[in-house]
């Protein structure tokens, strides 16, 4: 059971660290408030007849807090009109950098054979709370518009120009979106594998941790019985509580020393030999910390030796597996 809680602790720690890292990245993206960038824009055809349509394909990368409100531009050349109700917008998933890709497909009908050189189209963005552009403008790529053999009777009505029916296409995931999805799978897999790897390394002895009895004895060696009594007994009881917490999974940090000793008495795996002496120590420690009792010259050293003896007596024999204790 102890091994399970250890793995759970590492998993939660890893999740917390990853969450903090992503939180910082997303905060920095919000703080910079960068403009959306045009990754690519192209026509699905190089040439169309006057009165026919071509689809503009646009890929825009924007920070996570900026959104494109609709796929149709509110500014465009007069002779190149968007087909009503045909434009589509696809909101991509967030990547690890705190940005997402928007895919736009906008059919335009040509009503004149003018050149598109230097002309632009502007798409609306959701108005942010901070001062920031509320639109994104792109330069239209080249498109050759040629005159057909027969001119429509009403060339100024774009809807009358739609002489071809386009097949309905099923939306497809682009390669970038698939790559983002795979990255999130890898992050999830890492969250699951890291604790398992740590557990296996510990079980095989590759990854070694300091046993609780060694940590306790090391801290006891650093204590000076001649220091201020309240400080000394506070540190001494803390060492005892931390040791029993790690060694026997005893939870009693918020208890008084006397209450803590009573918890030890009820624990089935703790030997009872030293508990009577520990009870006297607990009463003395509480008196020093809470009743302004001043111990004599020998009581502090006796208390230190008592806790050291308890740790030594409960130290497992070499080659004894205590991971599930």
TIKE-451998 format. One line per field, with one value per residue: residue number from 1; x, y, z of N, C-alpha, C in turn. Coordinates in steps of 0.1 Angstrom, whole numbers, plus 5000, padded with zeros to 4 digits. Layout:
# TIKE-451998
num	[NUM, ...]
npx	[X, ...]
npy	[Y, ...]
npz	[Z, ...]
capx	[X, ...]
capy	[Y, ...]
capz	[Z, ...]
cpx	[X, ...]
cpy	[Y, ...]
cpz	[Z, ...]
END
This chain:
# TIKE-451998
num	[1, 2, 3, 4, 5, 6, 7, 8, 9, 10, 11, 12, 13, 14, 15, 16, 17, 18, 19, 20, 21, 22, 23, 24, 25, 26, 27, 28, 29, 30, 31, 32, 33, 34, 35, 36, 37, 38, 39, 40, 41, 42, 43, 44, 45, 46, 47, 48, 49, 50, 51, 52, 53, 54, 55, 56, 57, 58, 59, 60, 61, 62, 63, 64, 65, 66, 67, 68, 69, 70, 71, 72, 73, 74, 75, 76, 77, 78, 79, 80, 81, 82, 83, 84, 85, 86, 87, 88, 89, 90, 91, 92, 93, 94, 95, 96, 97, 98, 99, 100, 101, 102, 103, 104, 105, 106, 107, 108, 109, 110, 111, 112, 113, 114, 115, 116, 117, 118, 119, 120, 121, 122, 123, 124, 125, 126, 127, 128, 129, 130, 131, 132, 133, 134, 135, 136, 137, 138, 139, 140, 141, 142, 143, 144, 145, 146, 147, 148, 149, 150, 151, 152, 153, 154, 155, 156, 157, 158, 159, 160, 161, 162, 163, 164, 165, 166, 167, 168, 169, 170, 171, 172, 173, 174, 175, 176, 177, 178, 179, 180, 181, 182, 183, 184, 185, 186, 187, 188, 189, 190, 191, 192, 193, 194, 195, 196, 197, 198, 199, 200, 201, 202, 203, 204, 205, 206, 207, 208, 209, 210, 211, 212, 213, 214, 215, 216, 217, 218, 219, 220, 221, 222, 223, 224, 225, 226, 227, 228, 229, 230, 231, 232, 233, 234, 235, 236, 237, 238, 239, 240, 241, 242, 243, 244, 245, 246, 247, 248, 249, 250, 251, 252, 253, 254, 255, 256, 257, 258, 259, 260, 261, 262, 263, 264, 265, 266, 267, 268, 269, 270, 271, 272, 273, 274, 275, 276, 277, 278, 279, 280, 281, 282, 283, 284, 285, 286, 287, 288, 289, 290, 291, 292, 293, 294, 295, 296, 297, 298, 299, 300, 301, 302, 303, 304, 305, 306, 307, 308, 309, 310, 311, 312, 313, 314, 315, 316, 317, 318, 319, 320, 321, 322, 323, 324, 325]
npx	[5008, 5020, 5038, 5020, 5009, 5032, 5038, 5015, 5019, 5042, 5031, 5011, 5027, 5042, 5021, 5013, 5037, 5038, 5014, 5018, 5039, 5026, 5007, 5023, 5033, 5009, 5001, 5022, 5018, 4993, 5000, 5019, 5002, 5001, 4998, 4976, 4990, 4994, 4997, 4995, 4981, 4961, 4948, 4924, 4925, 4943, 4934, 4903, 4871, 4855, 4828, 4827, 4837, 4863, 4881, 4894, 4919, 4929, 4952, 4955, 4974, 4968, 4970, 4959, 4938, 4926, 4901, 4887, 4859, 4841, 4840, 4838, 4851, 4851, 4860, 4870, 4881, 4860, 4852, 4854, 4836, 4825, 4809, 4776, 4769, 4786, 4812, 4835, 4847, 4873, 4881, 4911, 4929, 4945, 4980, 5012, 5024, 5006, 4989, 4966, 4955, 4936, 4915, 4904, 4879, 4870, 4848, 4850, 4835, 4842, 4837, 4848, 4877, 4900, 4933, 4946, 4968, 4984, 4961, 4938, 4922, 4901, 4896, 4874, 4882, 4875, 4866, 4890, 4895, 4916, 4935, 4938, 4943, 4913, 4910, 4923, 4944, 4951, 4972, 4959, 4965, 4979, 4956, 4943, 4919, 4897, 4880, 4849, 4837, 4810, 4792, 4775, 4741, 4735, 4760, 4766, 4755, 4765, 4754, 4741, 4762, 4770, 4775, 4783, 4780, 4794, 4810, 4801, 4823, 4839, 4849, 4884, 4910, 4938, 4973, 4988, 4970, 4967, 4992, 4994, 4975, 4988, 5009, 4997, 4989, 5013, 5021, 5002, 5009, 5034, 5028, 5017, 5037, 5060, 5057, 5055, 5080, 5097, 5090, 5097, 5125, 5131, 5124, 5142, 5165, 5181, 5174, 5179, 5167, 5170, 5166, 5140, 5150, 5177, 5177, 5165, 5183, 5205, 5196, 5192, 5218, 5226, 5214, 5217, 5218, 5221, 5210, 5184, 5156, 5129, 5131, 5148, 5132, 5111, 5122, 5131, 5107, 5095, 5113, 5108, 5081, 5082, 5097, 5082, 5060, 5070, 5081, 5061, 5037, 5023, 5001, 5003, 5011, 4998, 4990, 4994, 5024, 5017, 4993, 5002, 5018, 4999, 4987, 5007, 5008, 4985, 4992, 4996, 5021, 5042, 5067, 5062, 5080, 5095, 5076, 5066, 5087, 5087, 5063, 5068, 5087, 5070, 5053, 5071, 5081, 5058, 5053, 5076, 5072, 5047, 5041, 5061, 5081, 5113, 5138, 5161, 5198, 5203, 5181, 5175, 5196, 5190, 5165, 5171, 5188, 5169, 5150, 5168, 5174, 5148, 5145, 5167, 5159, 5137, 5146, 5148, 5161, 5190, 5185, 5158, 5126, 5108, 5090, 5063, 5053]
npy	[4988, 5012, 5016, 5021, 5046, 5061, 5060, 5073, 5098, 5107, 5108, 5128, 5149, 5152, 5158, 5182, 5198, 5198, 5210, 5236, 5244, 5245, 5264, 5287, 5290, 5296, 5319, 5337, 5338, 5351, 5374, 5386, 5390, 5386, 5394, 5376, 5353, 5348, 5318, 5304, 5310, 5303, 5297, 5273, 5269, 5279, 5294, 5309, 5311, 5342, 5350, 5326, 5306, 5305, 5289, 5303, 5293, 5295, 5296, 5303, 5312, 5317, 5333, 5316, 5330, 5346, 5349, 5340, 5354, 5349, 5332, 5347, 5375, 5410, 5430, 5432, 5429, 5447, 5434, 5408, 5386, 5371, 5339, 5336, 5320, 5298, 5298, 5283, 5276, 5263, 5254, 5247, 5225, 5234, 5239, 5229, 5253, 5272, 5281, 5281, 5268, 5281, 5272, 5283, 5283, 5299, 5305, 5326, 5347, 5357, 5389, 5405, 5410, 5419, 5424, 5408, 5417, 5430, 5434, 5429, 5410, 5411, 5397, 5393, 5396, 5384, 5409, 5419, 5423, 5440, 5466, 5460, 5448, 5442, 5426, 5407, 5409, 5398, 5394, 5388, 5359, 5354, 5351, 5341, 5355, 5349, 5359, 5344, 5325, 5332, 5358, 5361, 5371, 5388, 5401, 5414, 5401, 5380, 5354, 5345, 5336, 5311, 5284, 5259, 5229, 5220, 5192, 5178, 5179, 5159, 5170, 5171, 5161, 5181, 5178, 5191, 5193, 5166, 5161, 5177, 5164, 5139, 5148, 5155, 5130, 5118, 5134, 5126, 5099, 5101, 5111, 5088, 5069, 5078, 5077, 5048, 5040, 5051, 5037, 5011, 5014, 5019, 4995, 4977, 4987, 5005, 5032, 5048, 5056, 5075, 5057, 5060, 5056, 5061, 5088, 5099, 5092, 5107, 5133, 5133, 5132, 5157, 5173, 5194, 5190, 5210, 5233, 5259, 5249, 5247, 5249, 5227, 5204, 5207, 5202, 5176, 5161, 5165, 5151, 5125, 5122, 5125, 5103, 5081, 5085, 5081, 5056, 5039, 5048, 5065, 5090, 5120, 5146, 5169, 5165, 5166, 5157, 5137, 5128, 5118, 5096, 5079, 5072, 5057, 5035, 5021, 5011, 4983, 4973, 4985, 4980, 4974, 4977, 5001, 5020, 5028, 5043, 5063, 5075, 5089, 5107, 5121, 5135, 5151, 5166, 5180, 5195, 5212, 5226, 5237, 5245, 5259, 5245, 5239, 5217, 5196, 5193, 5167, 5157, 5164, 5152, 5126, 5123, 5126, 5103, 5084, 5086, 5080, 5054, 5042, 5046, 5030, 5005, 5000, 4998, 4980, 4947, 4941, 4936, 4933, 4936, 4966, 4980, 4977, 4981]
npz	[5000, 5008, 4987, 4966, 4973, 4972, 4945, 4936, 4947, 4933, 4908, 4911, 4917, 4893, 4876, 4887, 4883, 4855, 4849, 4861, 4844, 4818, 4825, 4830, 4804, 4789, 4802, 4795, 4768, 4767, 4780, 4762, 4740, 4712, 4677, 4655, 4631, 4596, 4583, 4559, 4526, 4499, 4465, 4454, 4427, 4399, 4378, 4368, 4352, 4343, 4363, 4376, 4405, 4429, 4456, 4484, 4505, 4538, 4564, 4597, 4625, 4659, 4691, 4721, 4733, 4714, 4689, 4658, 4645, 4624, 4592, 4568, 4551, 4561, 4546, 4512, 4477, 4454, 4431, 4437, 4452, 4482, 4483, 4495, 4525, 4520, 4530, 4553, 4586, 4606, 4638, 4653, 4676, 4707, 4708, 4723, 4727, 4734, 4714, 4686, 4655, 4629, 4603, 4573, 4547, 4519, 4494, 4465, 4441, 4409, 4394, 4376, 4355, 4367, 4380, 4409, 4423, 4450, 4464, 4492, 4518, 4547, 4578, 4606, 4641, 4674, 4697, 4720, 4756, 4762, 4747, 4714, 4680, 4661, 4639, 4612, 4585, 4552, 4523, 4491, 4472, 4439, 4412, 4382, 4362, 4336, 4306, 4297, 4268, 4265, 4279, 4310, 4314, 4335, 4349, 4373, 4394, 4417, 4425, 4403, 4388, 4395, 4380, 4382, 4401, 4431, 4445, 4477, 4503, 4528, 4559, 4566, 4588, 4592, 4588, 4607, 4629, 4635, 4643, 4667, 4682, 4686, 4701, 4725, 4733, 4739, 4761, 4780, 4781, 4792, 4818, 4829, 4827, 4840, 4869, 4871, 4860, 4879, 4902, 4894, 4892, 4918, 4930, 4918, 4928, 4914, 4915, 4944, 4976, 5006, 5035, 5060, 5087, 5085, 5078, 5101, 5122, 5113, 5116, 5143, 5152, 5147, 5165, 5194, 5228, 5246, 5237, 5235, 5254, 5245, 5217, 5212, 5221, 5204, 5179, 5183, 5188, 5163, 5146, 5156, 5149, 5121, 5114, 5123, 5107, 5080, 5083, 5094, 5084, 5100, 5110, 5126, 5129, 5137, 5163, 5199, 5218, 5237, 5228, 5203, 5211, 5221, 5198, 5186, 5204, 5197, 5172, 5153, 5143, 5156, 5179, 5214, 5235, 5240, 5244, 5269, 5280, 5261, 5266, 5290, 5279, 5261, 5278, 5292, 5270, 5261, 5284, 5284, 5260, 5262, 5288, 5300, 5313, 5326, 5318, 5336, 5338, 5327, 5315, 5289, 5273, 5280, 5268, 5241, 5237, 5242, 5220, 5199, 5205, 5202, 5174, 5165, 5174, 5159, 5134, 5104, 5097, 5077, 5042, 5044, 5033, 5033, 5019, 5016, 5041]
capx	[5000, 5029, 5043, 5010, 5008, 5044, 5036, 5005, 5025, 5050, 5022, 5005, 5038, 5045, 5010, 5014, 5048, 5034, 5003, 5024, 5046, 5017, 5001, 5032, 5034, 4997, 5001, 5031, 5011, 4983, 5007, 5024, 4990, 5007, 4988, 4975, 4998, 4990, 5007, 4995, 4968, 4962, 4935, 4923, 4927, 4952, 4927, 4889, 4864, 4846, 4815, 4829, 4842, 4875, 4881, 4906, 4922, 4937, 4956, 4959, 4978, 4965, 4971, 4947, 4927, 4921, 4893, 4881, 4844, 4833, 4849, 4837, 4858, 4842, 4866, 4876, 4879, 4846, 4849, 4856, 4826, 4823, 4796, 4769, 4766, 4795, 4824, 4836, 4859, 4876, 4889, 4921, 4932, 4956, 4993, 5019, 5029, 4995, 4984, 4958, 4954, 4923, 4915, 4892, 4877, 4860, 4846, 4848, 4830, 4848, 4828, 4856, 4889, 4911, 4944, 4945, 4981, 4984, 4947, 4937, 4909, 4903, 4887, 4872, 4886, 4867, 4871, 4895, 4893, 4927, 4937, 4944, 4936, 4902, 4909, 4935, 4944, 4960, 4973, 4954, 4975, 4976, 4945, 4940, 4904, 4897, 4867, 4844, 4832, 4797, 4790, 4762, 4732, 4736, 4773, 4768, 4748, 4774, 4747, 4738, 4774, 4773, 4769, 4788, 4778, 4806, 4807, 4803, 4836, 4839, 4861, 4895, 4920, 4951, 4985, 4992, 4961, 4970, 5005, 4991, 4968, 4998, 5017, 4989, 4989, 5027, 5021, 4994, 5016, 5045, 5023, 5014, 5049, 5070, 5056, 5058, 5094, 5104, 5087, 5105, 5139, 5133, 5123, 5154, 5177, 5188, 5172, 5179, 5163, 5175, 5156, 5136, 5158, 5189, 5174, 5162, 5196, 5213, 5190, 5194, 5232, 5229, 5208, 5225, 5209, 5223, 5203, 5172, 5148, 5117, 5136, 5154, 5122, 5102, 5129, 5131, 5094, 5093, 5120, 5101, 5068, 5085, 5102, 5071, 5052, 5076, 5084, 5049, 5026, 5015, 4997, 5000, 5018, 4990, 4987, 5004, 5033, 5010, 4983, 5009, 5023, 4988, 4985, 5018, 5004, 4975, 4996, 5000, 5034, 5052, 5070, 5057, 5090, 5100, 5065, 5064, 5096, 5083, 5052, 5074, 5093, 5060, 5048, 5081, 5081, 5046, 5055, 5086, 5067, 5034, 5039, 5073, 5089, 5127, 5144, 5174, 5209, 5204, 5168, 5176, 5204, 5183, 5154, 5178, 5192, 5157, 5145, 5178, 5172, 5136, 5148, 5175, 5152, 5127, 5153, 5147, 5173, 5194, 5178, 5144, 5117, 5098, 5083, 5049, 5050]
capy	[5000, 5024, 5018, 5027, 5060, 5067, 5062, 5084, 5111, 5112, 5112, 5141, 5159, 5154, 5165, 5196, 5205, 5200, 5220, 5249, 5248, 5250, 5277, 5298, 5293, 5302, 5332, 5345, 5341, 5361, 5387, 5392, 5394, 5388, 5394, 5364, 5353, 5341, 5307, 5301, 5313, 5300, 5294, 5259, 5269, 5290, 5302, 5306, 5320, 5353, 5344, 5313, 5308, 5298, 5289, 5307, 5284, 5303, 5290, 5314, 5308, 5328, 5330, 5309, 5339, 5354, 5340, 5345, 5353, 5343, 5329, 5356, 5388, 5422, 5438, 5425, 5436, 5448, 5425, 5394, 5386, 5358, 5332, 5336, 5307, 5287, 5298, 5275, 5279, 5251, 5257, 5237, 5223, 5241, 5232, 5230, 5267, 5281, 5287, 5272, 5271, 5283, 5269, 5290, 5280, 5309, 5306, 5339, 5347, 5369, 5397, 5413, 5403, 5427, 5417, 5408, 5421, 5441, 5435, 5422, 5406, 5413, 5389, 5399, 5389, 5387, 5420, 5415, 5433, 5449, 5473, 5451, 5447, 5433, 5420, 5402, 5412, 5390, 5397, 5378, 5353, 5356, 5343, 5345, 5356, 5351, 5361, 5332, 5328, 5338, 5365, 5360, 5383, 5397, 5399, 5420, 5393, 5368, 5342, 5340, 5331, 5298, 5275, 5245, 5224, 5214, 5180, 5180, 5173, 5157, 5177, 5162, 5167, 5184, 5171, 5198, 5189, 5153, 5161, 5182, 5153, 5129, 5154, 5154, 5116, 5116, 5140, 5117, 5086, 5104, 5112, 5075, 5061, 5083, 5070, 5034, 5038, 5054, 5026, 4999, 5017, 5018, 4981, 4971, 4992, 5014, 5045, 5046, 5067, 5074, 5051, 5069, 5055, 5068, 5102, 5102, 5091, 5118, 5145, 5132, 5135, 5172, 5180, 5197, 5190, 5222, 5245, 5264, 5237, 5246, 5246, 5213, 5194, 5208, 5195, 5162, 5155, 5166, 5140, 5113, 5121, 5123, 5090, 5071, 5087, 5074, 5041, 5031, 5055, 5071, 5105, 5126, 5158, 5180, 5160, 5169, 5146, 5127, 5122, 5110, 5084, 5070, 5066, 5046, 5024, 5014, 5007, 4969, 4970, 4992, 4972, 4980, 4977, 5014, 5029, 5034, 5054, 5074, 5082, 5099, 5117, 5129, 5144, 5161, 5175, 5189, 5204, 5221, 5234, 5244, 5249, 5267, 5237, 5239, 5204, 5197, 5191, 5154, 5152, 5166, 5141, 5113, 5123, 5124, 5089, 5076, 5086, 5073, 5040, 5038, 5045, 5019, 4993, 4997, 4997, 4966, 4940, 4942, 4927, 4931, 4945, 4973, 4989, 4976, 4981]
capz	[5000, 5008, 4973, 4958, 4977, 4967, 4930, 4934, 4951, 4922, 4897, 4914, 4916, 4879, 4870, 4892, 4876, 4841, 4849, 4863, 4832, 4808, 4830, 4827, 4790, 4785, 4807, 4787, 4755, 4770, 4783, 4750, 4732, 4698, 4666, 4647, 4619, 4584, 4580, 4544, 4519, 4485, 4458, 4450, 4413, 4394, 4368, 4367, 4342, 4348, 4367, 4383, 4418, 4434, 4470, 4491, 4517, 4547, 4577, 4606, 4639, 4668, 4706, 4726, 4738, 4703, 4681, 4646, 4648, 4612, 4581, 4556, 4553, 4560, 4536, 4501, 4465, 4450, 4420, 4442, 4463, 4489, 4481, 4507, 4532, 4516, 4537, 4565, 4595, 4615, 4650, 4657, 4690, 4712, 4708, 4735, 4728, 4738, 4702, 4678, 4641, 4623, 4589, 4566, 4533, 4515, 4479, 4460, 4427, 4402, 4386, 4367, 4352, 4372, 4387, 4424, 4428, 4461, 4471, 4505, 4525, 4561, 4586, 4619, 4653, 4686, 4704, 4734, 4767, 4761, 4734, 4704, 4667, 4661, 4626, 4606, 4570, 4544, 4509, 4483, 4463, 4425, 4406, 4369, 4359, 4322, 4301, 4290, 4255, 4266, 4291, 4316, 4312, 4347, 4355, 4386, 4404, 4418, 4426, 4389, 4381, 4400, 4370, 4385, 4414, 4437, 4454, 4491, 4508, 4542, 4565, 4569, 4598, 4586, 4594, 4619, 4639, 4639, 4651, 4680, 4690, 4690, 4712, 4738, 4737, 4744, 4774, 4788, 4783, 4801, 4831, 4834, 4827, 4849, 4882, 4870, 4859, 4892, 4911, 4890, 4895, 4932, 4933, 4914, 4934, 4905, 4921, 4958, 4984, 5019, 5044, 5071, 5099, 5083, 5079, 5115, 5129, 5109, 5122, 5157, 5154, 5145, 5176, 5205, 5240, 5254, 5231, 5242, 5256, 5236, 5203, 5212, 5222, 5192, 5168, 5187, 5185, 5149, 5141, 5159, 5141, 5107, 5112, 5123, 5095, 5069, 5086, 5098, 5079, 5111, 5107, 5138, 5131, 5143, 5176, 5209, 5220, 5244, 5218, 5193, 5217, 5222, 5184, 5185, 5212, 5190, 5159, 5155, 5138, 5164, 5192, 5226, 5245, 5244, 5244, 5282, 5281, 5252, 5272, 5299, 5271, 5256, 5289, 5294, 5258, 5262, 5296, 5280, 5249, 5265, 5302, 5304, 5322, 5323, 5322, 5343, 5329, 5322, 5309, 5274, 5268, 5281, 5258, 5228, 5237, 5241, 5206, 5191, 5208, 5195, 5159, 5163, 5177, 5149, 5121, 5099, 5095, 5063, 5032, 5048, 5024, 5041, 5010, 5017, 5055]
cpx	[5009, 5034, 5033, 5009, 5021, 5043, 5026, 5010, 5034, 5042, 5015, 5015, 5041, 5034, 5010, 5025, 5044, 5023, 5009, 5032, 5037, 5010, 5009, 5033, 5021, 4996, 5010, 5025, 5001, 4989, 5013, 5013, 4994, 4995, 4988, 4984, 4993, 5000, 5007, 4981, 4970, 4948, 4936, 4925, 4936, 4945, 4912, 4883, 4856, 4832, 4815, 4836, 4855, 4875, 4894, 4908, 4932, 4940, 4962, 4963, 4976, 4967, 4958, 4935, 4921, 4913, 4888, 4866, 4836, 4843, 4849, 4844, 4848, 4848, 4873, 4874, 4864, 4842, 4851, 4847, 4825, 4809, 4788, 4766, 4776, 4808, 4824, 4848, 4861, 4886, 4898, 4922, 4944, 4969, 5000, 5024, 5018, 4988, 4975, 4958, 4940, 4924, 4902, 4891, 4866, 4859, 4843, 4844, 4836, 4838, 4835, 4870, 4902, 4921, 4942, 4958, 4979, 4971, 4947, 4923, 4911, 4892, 4886, 4877, 4876, 4874, 4877, 4892, 4904, 4927, 4945, 4937, 4924, 4899, 4923, 4934, 4955, 4960, 4968, 4964, 4970, 4965, 4942, 4925, 4903, 4882, 4862, 4839, 4818, 4795, 4776, 4754, 4733, 4749, 4775, 4761, 4757, 4767, 4744, 4750, 4776, 4767, 4774, 4784, 4790, 4802, 4809, 4815, 4835, 4851, 4872, 4904, 4933, 4962, 4989, 4983, 4964, 4983, 5003, 4984, 4978, 5006, 5010, 4989, 5003, 5027, 5014, 5002, 5028, 5040, 5020, 5027, 5059, 5069, 5059, 5073, 5102, 5102, 5096, 5120, 5141, 5133, 5136, 5166, 5185, 5187, 5170, 5175, 5168, 5164, 5152, 5145, 5171, 5188, 5172, 5175, 5205, 5209, 5193, 5209, 5235, 5222, 5218, 5216, 5210, 5217, 5191, 5162, 5136, 5121, 5141, 5142, 5112, 5109, 5129, 5118, 5091, 5101, 5113, 5088, 5071, 5090, 5091, 5061, 5057, 5078, 5071, 5036, 5017, 5013, 4994, 5008, 5011, 4986, 4998, 5013, 5025, 5000, 4990, 5014, 5011, 4985, 4995, 5014, 4994, 4979, 5001, 5014, 5045, 5055, 5067, 5068, 5094, 5089, 5063, 5074, 5092, 5071, 5057, 5080, 5082, 5055, 5058, 5082, 5070, 5048, 5065, 5080, 5055, 5033, 5052, 5082, 5104, 5133, 5157, 5185, 5209, 5192, 5169, 5184, 5197, 5172, 5160, 5182, 5180, 5151, 5155, 5176, 5159, 5138, 5156, 5168, 5142, 5133, 5152, 5161, 5177, 5188, 5164, 5136, 5107, 5090, 5068, 5044, 5041]
cpy	[5013, 5027, 5025, 5042, 5068, 5070, 5073, 5097, 5116, 5116, 5125, 5152, 5162, 5161, 5180, 5204, 5208, 5211, 5234, 5254, 5253, 5263, 5289, 5301, 5300, 5316, 5342, 5348, 5351, 5374, 5394, 5397, 5396, 5388, 5380, 5364, 5344, 5330, 5304, 5306, 5310, 5297, 5279, 5258, 5281, 5299, 5299, 5315, 5331, 5347, 5331, 5316, 5300, 5299, 5293, 5299, 5292, 5295, 5301, 5308, 5320, 5324, 5324, 5318, 5348, 5344, 5347, 5343, 5347, 5341, 5339, 5369, 5399, 5432, 5430, 5433, 5436, 5437, 5410, 5392, 5372, 5352, 5331, 5322, 5296, 5287, 5290, 5279, 5266, 5255, 5246, 5236, 5231, 5233, 5235, 5244, 5277, 5287, 5277, 5277, 5271, 5280, 5275, 5285, 5290, 5309, 5321, 5338, 5360, 5376, 5406, 5406, 5411, 5419, 5418, 5413, 5433, 5442, 5426, 5418, 5406, 5405, 5394, 5390, 5393, 5399, 5417, 5427, 5444, 5456, 5464, 5451, 5438, 5427, 5415, 5403, 5403, 5395, 5385, 5372, 5356, 5346, 5349, 5344, 5359, 5352, 5348, 5336, 5334, 5345, 5363, 5373, 5393, 5395, 5405, 5412, 5380, 5355, 5336, 5334, 5316, 5287, 5261, 5241, 5217, 5203, 5184, 5172, 5171, 5164, 5167, 5169, 5169, 5178, 5178, 5194, 5175, 5153, 5167, 5171, 5143, 5135, 5153, 5139, 5113, 5122, 5131, 5104, 5089, 5105, 5098, 5067, 5065, 5077, 5055, 5032, 5041, 5043, 5014, 5002, 5015, 5003, 4974, 4976, 5002, 5028, 5043, 5058, 5065, 5068, 5061, 5068, 5061, 5083, 5107, 5102, 5103, 5131, 5145, 5136, 5150, 5180, 5182, 5199, 5203, 5235, 5248, 5252, 5236, 5243, 5231, 5203, 5195, 5201, 5180, 5155, 5155, 5154, 5127, 5111, 5119, 5109, 5080, 5073, 5080, 5059, 5033, 5037, 5060, 5086, 5111, 5139, 5169, 5176, 5165, 5156, 5134, 5120, 5113, 5097, 5074, 5064, 5055, 5034, 5015, 5009, 4992, 4965, 4977, 4984, 4980, 4982, 4991, 5024, 5036, 5045, 5066, 5082, 5093, 5110, 5126, 5139, 5155, 5171, 5185, 5199, 5215, 5231, 5242, 5249, 5255, 5259, 5238, 5226, 5206, 5193, 5178, 5150, 5154, 5155, 5128, 5112, 5120, 5109, 5080, 5075, 5079, 5058, 5034, 5036, 5032, 5006, 4990, 4997, 4983, 4960, 4942, 4932, 4925, 4941, 4952, 4982, 4989, 4977, 4993]
cpz	[5000, 4994, 4964, 4961, 4972, 4952, 4928, 4937, 4939, 4910, 4899, 4913, 4902, 4873, 4874, 4884, 4861, 4840, 4851, 4851, 4821, 4812, 4828, 4812, 4785, 4790, 4799, 4774, 4757, 4772, 4771, 4740, 4717, 4688, 4660, 4635, 4608, 4581, 4565, 4539, 4504, 4479, 4455, 4434, 4409, 4384, 4369, 4356, 4350, 4351, 4374, 4396, 4420, 4449, 4476, 4504, 4525, 4560, 4586, 4620, 4648, 4682, 4711, 4730, 4726, 4694, 4669, 4646, 4636, 4601, 4569, 4560, 4553, 4551, 4525, 4488, 4460, 4439, 4424, 4454, 4469, 4486, 4494, 4512, 4528, 4524, 4550, 4573, 4604, 4626, 4654, 4672, 4694, 4711, 4721, 4737, 4732, 4726, 4695, 4664, 4636, 4608, 4583, 4552, 4528, 4500, 4475, 4445, 4421, 4393, 4377, 4365, 4357, 4379, 4402, 4430, 4438, 4468, 4483, 4508, 4540, 4568, 4600, 4630, 4665, 4694, 4718, 4744, 4767, 4748, 4724, 4691, 4668, 4647, 4622, 4591, 4563, 4529, 4500, 4473, 4448, 4420, 4392, 4366, 4344, 4317, 4294, 4276, 4255, 4279, 4297, 4314, 4323, 4354, 4368, 4397, 4406, 4419, 4413, 4382, 4384, 4390, 4372, 4399, 4419, 4446, 4468, 4496, 4523, 4548, 4569, 4579, 4590, 4594, 4607, 4631, 4644, 4647, 4665, 4688, 4695, 4702, 4726, 4743, 4744, 4759, 4784, 4791, 4793, 4816, 4837, 4835, 4837, 4863, 4881, 4868, 4872, 4902, 4907, 4893, 4910, 4936, 4930, 4920, 4926, 4911, 4936, 4965, 4998, 5028, 5055, 5083, 5097, 5084, 5093, 5123, 5126, 5115, 5137, 5161, 5154, 5157, 5188, 5218, 5248, 5248, 5239, 5242, 5247, 5222, 5202, 5212, 5210, 5181, 5171, 5184, 5170, 5142, 5143, 5150, 5126, 5104, 5113, 5112, 5083, 5071, 5087, 5092, 5090, 5109, 5121, 5140, 5138, 5158, 5186, 5211, 5227, 5235, 5208, 5199, 5218, 5208, 5182, 5192, 5204, 5176, 5161, 5151, 5146, 5177, 5204, 5237, 5250, 5246, 5258, 5285, 5272, 5258, 5282, 5291, 5266, 5266, 5292, 5282, 5258, 5273, 5292, 5270, 5253, 5279, 5308, 5314, 5317, 5327, 5329, 5333, 5322, 5313, 5293, 5267, 5269, 5271, 5244, 5227, 5235, 5227, 5197, 5193, 5202, 5180, 5156, 5164, 5166, 5135, 5116, 5097, 5080, 5054, 5035, 5040, 5032, 5032, 5012, 5032, 5058]
END
